[in-house]
């Protein structure tokens, strides 16, 4: 099961994921996160994976796909909470609030 919590502050969408991101929950991620970002034109996203129990290779691909989409939109993707081995290479924030030091809106 995947639970998604989102908060929009100062032009940045904070997305917090809880549970498992795998082939059975990818549709939830696509509908609740990716579609919202694309449809609303949000350019700056912080994805917090600290509370994910596990991520499959399909989940990692989906996260990388979201990063590509934001880049094409001249936006920026930030990842916090790479406790999961498969995500460590994508982590570029030491905590969520550091994003305010890196993004000027």
Order of alpha helices (4+ residues) and beta strands (2+ residues): beta-beta-alpha-alpha-beta-alpha-beta-alpha
